[in-house]
Amino acid sequence: MTAASLGDMGYQVDPEGRRTLQAPGPAQIAREGALVPHTAPLGDGIMLPVVPTQLPAATP
Protein backbone atom coordinates (compact mmCIF):
# COMPACT_ATOMS: atom_id res chain seq x y z
CA MET A 1 0.00 0.00 0.00
CA THR A 2 1.35 3.40 -0.85
CA ALA A 3 0.61 6.87 0.46
CA ALA A 4 -0.64 7.80 -3.01
CA SER A 5 -3.14 4.93 -3.01
CA LEU A 6 -4.49 6.09 0.34
CA GLY A 7 -4.83 9.59 -1.11
CA ASP A 8 -6.75 8.11 -4.04
CA MET A 9 -9.21 6.60 -1.54
CA GLY A 10 -9.88 10.01 -0.02
CA TYR A 11 -7.50 10.03 2.94
CA GLN A 12 -5.46 13.14 3.59
CA VAL A 13 -1.81 12.19 3.18
CA ASP A 14 1.51 14.02 3.30
CA PRO A 15 3.66 12.51 0.53
CA GLU A 16 6.78 14.14 1.98
CA GLY A 17 6.22 12.47 5.37
CA ARG A 18 6.40 8.94 4.05
CA ARG A 19 9.10 6.40 4.78
CA THR A 20 10.13 3.30 2.91
CA LEU A 21 9.99 0.00 4.76
CA GLN A 22 11.90 -3.09 3.72
CA ALA A 23 10.39 -6.50 4.45
CA PRO A 24 12.91 -9.09 5.62
CA GLY A 25 13.89 -11.76 3.11
CA PRO A 26 13.50 -15.49 3.67
CA ALA A 27 17.20 -15.91 4.56
CA GLN A 28 16.97 -13.27 7.30
CA ILE A 29 13.80 -14.84 8.67
CA ALA A 30 15.50 -18.26 8.71
CA ARG A 31 18.56 -16.88 10.52
CA GLU A 32 16.26 -15.44 13.19
CA GLY A 33 14.61 -18.85 13.62
CA ALA A 34 11.18 -17.56 12.66
CA LEU A 35 10.56 -20.17 9.93
CA VAL A 36 8.52 -22.86 11.62
CA PRO A 37 6.12 -25.33 10.03
CA HIS A 38 2.48 -24.49 10.52
CA THR A 39 0.20 -27.25 11.67
CA ALA A 40 -3.53 -26.85 11.91
CA PRO A 41 -5.05 -27.59 15.29
CA LEU A 42 -6.97 -30.84 15.10
CA GLY A 43 -10.31 -30.98 16.90
CA ASP A 44 -10.46 -27.21 17.44
CA GLY A 45 -12.07 -26.24 14.15
CA ILE A 46 -15.65 -25.85 13.06
CA MET A 47 -17.46 -27.52 10.22
CA LEU A 48 -19.42 -25.23 7.95
CA PRO A 49 -22.83 -26.54 6.92
CA VAL A 50 -23.50 -27.40 3.32
CA VAL A 51 -25.98 -24.89 1.97
CA PRO A 52 -27.93 -26.33 -0.94
CA THR A 53 -28.13 -24.03 -3.92
CA GLN A 54 -30.21 -24.34 -7.01
CA LEU A 55 -29.41 -22.26 -10.04
CA PRO A 56 -32.37 -20.63 -11.79
CA ALA A 57 -33.50 -22.17 -15.03
CA ALA A 58 -31.91 -20.65 -18.11
CA THR A 59 -34.10 -18.13 -19.87
CA PRO A 60 -34.29 -18.23 -23.65
N, CA and C of each residue as an Amber inpcrd file, in Angstrom:
protein
   180
   0.8530000  -1.1580000   0.0000000   0.0000000   0.0000000   0.0000000
   0.9050000   1.2290000   0.0000000   0.5500000   2.1890000  -0.7810000
   1.3470000   3.4020000  -0.8500000   0.5490000   4.5870000  -0.3290000
   1.2700000   5.6520000   0.0050000   0.6070000   6.8730000   0.4570000
  -0.2880000   7.4120000  -0.6510000   0.1570000   7.3020000  -1.8890000
  -0.6440000   7.7980000  -3.0100000  -1.9500000   7.0220000  -3.1380000
  -1.9050000   5.7050000  -2.8990000  -3.1440000   4.9290000  -3.0130000
  -4.1220000   5.3050000  -1.9080000  -3.6000000   5.6200000  -0.7190000
  -4.4910000   6.0910000   0.3450000  -5.0980000   7.4400000  -0.0260000
  -4.3130000   8.3140000  -0.6410000  -4.8300000   9.5950000  -1.1070000
  -5.9150000   9.4060000  -2.1510000  -5.7400000   8.3980000  -3.0220000
  -6.7540000   8.1130000  -4.0380000  -8.0730000   7.6600000  -3.4140000
  -7.9920000   7.0540000  -2.2210000  -9.2100000   6.5970000  -1.5420000
  -9.8540000   7.7000000  -0.7160000  -9.2610000   8.8920000  -0.7030000
  -9.8830000  10.0060000  -0.0160000  -9.2210000  10.4110000   1.2850000
  -8.1930000   9.6640000   1.7170000  -7.5030000  10.0340000   2.9420000
  -6.5850000  11.2200000   2.6790000  -6.3860000  12.0280000   3.7000000
  -5.4640000  13.1410000   3.5870000  -4.0700000  12.6180000   3.9290000
  -3.1560000  12.7160000   2.9880000  -1.8120000  12.1890000   3.1830000
  -0.7850000  13.2820000   2.9170000   0.3830000  13.1250000   3.5360000
   1.5140000  14.0150000   3.3040000   2.5850000  13.2010000   2.5960000
   2.6970000  13.3310000   1.2660000   3.6550000  12.5100000   0.5270000
   5.1010000  12.7340000   0.9730000   5.4110000  13.8800000   1.5370000
   6.7760000  14.1400000   1.9840000   7.0630000  13.4820000   3.3330000
   6.0370000  13.0620000   4.0550000   6.2220000  12.4730000   5.3690000
   6.3040000  10.9610000   5.3400000   6.3860000  10.4000000   4.1600000
   6.4030000   8.9420000   4.0540000   7.7880000   8.3940000   4.3600000
   7.8220000   7.0890000   4.6210000   9.1000000   6.4030000   4.7850000
   8.9940000   5.0390000   4.1100000  10.0930000   4.5780000   3.6000000
  10.1310000   3.3000000   2.9070000  10.4900000   2.2090000   3.8970000
   9.7230000   1.1440000   3.8890000   9.9850000   0.0030000   4.7590000
  10.4490000  -1.1650000   3.9070000  11.3740000  -1.9200000   4.4260000
  11.8960000  -3.0890000   3.7210000  11.4900000  -4.3380000   4.4800000
  10.7830000  -5.2290000   3.8250000  10.3950000  -6.4990000   4.4540000
  11.6110000  -7.4130000   4.4820000  11.7720000  -8.1880000   5.5650000
  12.9130000  -9.0940000   5.6240000  12.7690000 -10.2170000   4.6020000
  13.8950000 -10.6600000   4.0660000  13.8900000 -11.7580000   3.1070000
  13.8330000 -13.1000000   3.8120000  13.6000000 -14.1630000   3.0680000
  13.5030000 -15.4930000   3.6700000  14.7810000 -15.9020000   4.4100000
  15.9500000 -15.5410000   3.8990000  17.2020000 -15.9100000   4.5570000
  17.3070000 -15.2520000   5.9330000  16.9240000 -13.9820000   6.0100000
  16.9750000 -13.2740000   7.2980000  15.9830000 -13.8880000   8.2860000
  14.8050000 -14.2240000   7.8080000  13.7970000 -14.8390000   8.6710000
  14.3030000 -16.1860000   9.1820000  14.9680000 -16.9560000   8.3040000
  15.5020000 -18.2640000   8.7090000  16.6090000 -18.0930000   9.7450000
  17.4890000 -17.1150000   9.5620000  18.5640000 -16.8780000  10.5240000
  18.0070000 -16.5310000  11.9000000  16.8750000 -15.8340000  11.9210000
  16.2610000 -15.4440000  13.1910000  15.4670000 -16.5900000  13.8180000
  15.3320000 -17.7000000  13.0930000  14.6070000 -18.8510000  13.6190000
  13.1030000 -18.7020000  13.5680000  12.6120000 -17.8100000  12.7190000
  11.1760000 -17.5620000  12.6560000  10.4570000 -18.4530000  11.6480000
  11.2050000 -19.2660000  10.8770000  10.5610000 -20.1750000   9.9280000
  10.2240000 -21.4650000  10.6490000   8.9680000 -21.6400000  10.9470000
   8.5190000 -22.8580000  11.6180000   7.3600000 -23.4290000  10.8230000
   7.2470000 -24.7550000  10.7630000   6.1180000 -25.3290000  10.0340000
   4.8070000 -25.0320000  10.7410000   3.8020000 -24.7680000   9.9690000
   2.4800000 -24.4910000  10.5200000   1.6680000 -25.7730000  10.5030000
   1.0870000 -26.0970000  11.6180000   0.1950000 -27.2490000  11.6690000
  -1.1630000 -26.7750000  12.1670000  -2.1770000 -27.2360000  11.5160000
  -3.5340000 -26.8540000  11.9060000  -3.9200000 -27.5860000  13.1790000
  -4.6100000 -26.9120000  14.0810000  -5.0520000 -27.5920000  15.2930000
  -6.1650000 -28.5840000  14.9670000  -5.9600000 -29.8170000  15.3690000
  -6.9710000 -30.8410000  15.1040000  -7.9880000 -30.8440000  16.2340000
  -9.2630000 -30.9180000  15.8940000 -10.3060000 -30.9840000  16.8950000
 -10.7430000 -29.6190000  17.4130000 -10.0960000 -28.5470000  16.9640000
 -10.4590000 -27.2130000  17.4390000 -11.2110000 -26.4000000  16.3910000
 -11.4350000 -26.9850000  15.2310000 -12.0710000 -26.2350000  14.1470000
 -13.5800000 -26.3770000  14.1690000 -14.2040000 -25.7380000  13.2080000
 -15.6490000 -25.8520000  13.0570000 -15.9330000 -26.3830000  11.6630000
 -17.0580000 -27.0020000  11.5130000 -17.4610000 -27.5200000  10.2150000
 -18.5850000 -26.6360000   9.6970000 -18.3820000 -26.0770000   8.5380000
 -19.4180000 -25.2350000   7.9550000 -20.4980000 -26.1140000   7.3350000
 -21.7600000 -25.7270000   7.4950000 -22.8300000 -26.5370000   6.9190000
 -22.8410000 -26.4170000   5.3990000 -23.3360000 -27.4400000   4.7680000
 -23.4970000 -27.4010000   3.3180000 -24.8300000 -26.7140000   3.0380000
 -24.7750000 -25.6440000   2.3050000 -25.9810000 -24.8890000   1.9670000
 -26.3890000 -25.2860000   0.5500000 -27.5230000 -25.9410000   0.4060000
 -27.9350000 -26.3340000  -0.9440000 -28.2840000 -25.1110000  -1.7810000
 -27.8230000 -25.1230000  -2.9890000 -28.1320000 -24.0350000  -3.9170000
 -28.7060000 -24.6240000  -5.1860000 -29.6190000 -23.9090000  -5.7500000
 -30.2130000 -24.3410000  -7.0100000 -30.1760000 -23.1520000  -7.9540000
 -29.5100000 -23.3290000  -9.0600000 -29.4120000 -22.2570000 -10.0440000
 -30.7610000 -22.0950000 -10.7410000 -31.1020000 -20.8390000 -11.0570000
 -32.3700000 -20.6300000 -11.7910000 -32.2940000 -21.2390000 -13.1840000
 -33.4390000 -21.6140000 -13.6880000 -33.4980000 -22.1740000 -15.0310000
 -33.0490000 -21.1200000 -16.0380000 -32.3810000 -21.5810000 -17.0600000
 -31.9080000 -20.6540000 -18.1060000 -33.1000000 -20.0660000 -18.8390000
 -33.0290000 -18.7840000 -19.1120000 -34.1030000 -18.1320000 -19.8700000
 -33.6940000 -18.0300000 -21.3300000 -34.6330000 -18.2720000 -22.2150000
 -34.2930000 -18.2320000 -23.6460000 -33.9960000 -16.8570000 -24.1500000
